[in-house]
Amino acid sequence: MNVLLLGSGGREHALAWRLSKAPLRRALHRTRNAGTAAYGTNLAVDPNDFDAVRQLVLDNNIRLVVCGPEEPLVRGATGLLQYR
């Protein structure tokens, strides 16, 4: 399963470390987190740019998005990314 981790702080570093060990994970992509380069692919996408995040999800066949920071959630990222 391809996974996208949104965010760039210490919380996201811990999440990236743990997600990198998940047995079902095929690829781990992260937004703007240079400190976690050992755990997957860093992508230059702003977590609050929902159009860019959605396109990234579609282009990389991402099946799970983990959102570390609160701001994208408060701004409505969940509704934008739900499959219909």
C-alpha positions as CSV (number, residue, x, y, z in Angstrom):
1,M,0.0,0.0,0.0
2,N,1.3,3.4,-0.9
3,V,1.1,5.9,2.0
4,L,1.3,9.7,2.1
5,L,2.3,11.4,5.3
6,L,1.4,15.1,5.5
7,G,3.5,17.4,7.7
8,S,7.0,18.2,8.6
9,G,7.5,18.3,12.4
10,G,8.6,16.0,15.1
11,R,5.3,14.2,15.3
12,E,5.5,13.4,11.6
13,H,9.1,12.2,12.0
14,A,7.8,9.7,14.6
15,L,5.0,8.7,12.3
16,A,7.3,8.2,9.4
17,W,9.6,6.0,11.4
18,R,6.7,3.8,12.5
19,L,5.0,3.7,9.0
20,S,8.3,2.7,7.5
21,K,8.1,-0.5,9.4
22,A,4.5,-1.4,8.5
23,P,4.4,-4.7,6.7
24,L,1.7,-3.7,4.1
25,R,3.5,-0.4,3.1
26,R,5.0,-0.4,-0.3
27,A,6.0,3.2,-0.6
28,L,6.0,6.1,1.9
29,H,5.8,9.6,0.6
30,R,6.1,12.7,2.8
31,T,5.6,16.4,2.3
32,R,8.4,18.7,3.2
33,N,10.3,16.7,5.8
34,A,14.0,16.6,5.2
35,G,14.6,14.9,8.6
36,T,12.9,11.8,7.5
37,A,14.6,11.1,4.1
38,A,15.7,7.7,5.4
39,Y,12.1,6.6,5.6
40,G,10.8,7.3,2.1
41,T,10.4,9.9,-0.6
42,N,10.2,13.6,0.2
43,L,7.8,15.6,-2.0
44,A,7.7,19.4,-2.3
45,V,4.0,19.8,-1.7
46,D,2.3,22.1,0.8
47,P,0.0,20.0,3.0
48,N,-2.6,22.9,2.9
49,D,-2.6,22.9,-1.0
50,F,-5.4,20.4,-1.3
51,D,-5.5,20.4,-5.1
52,A,-1.8,19.5,-5.2
53,V,-2.2,16.9,-2.4
54,R,-5.1,15.3,-4.3
55,Q,-3.2,15.2,-7.5
56,L,-0.2,13.7,-5.7
57,V,-2.5,11.0,-4.3
58,L,-3.9,10.2,-7.7
59,D,-0.5,10.2,-9.5
60,N,1.1,7.9,-6.9
61,N,-1.8,5.5,-6.3
62,I,-1.8,6.4,-2.6
63,R,-4.3,4.5,-0.6
64,L,-3.7,5.9,2.9
65,V,-3.1,9.6,3.9
66,V,-1.8,10.2,7.4
67,C,-2.2,13.8,8.5
68,G,0.2,14.9,11.3
69,P,-0.7,18.6,11.7
70,E,-4.1,19.8,12.7
71,E,-4.3,22.7,10.2
72,P,-5.1,20.6,7.0
73,L,-7.7,18.7,9.0
74,V,-9.4,21.9,10.3
75,R,-9.3,23.3,6.7
76,G,-11.2,20.3,5.3
77,A,-8.5,17.8,4.0
78,T,-10.6,14.8,5.0
79,G,-13.6,15.8,2.8
80,L,-11.4,16.5,-0.2
81,L,-9.6,13.2,0.0
82,Q,-12.6,10.9,0.6
83,Y,-13.3,8.4,-2.2
84,R,-16.8,8.4,-3.5
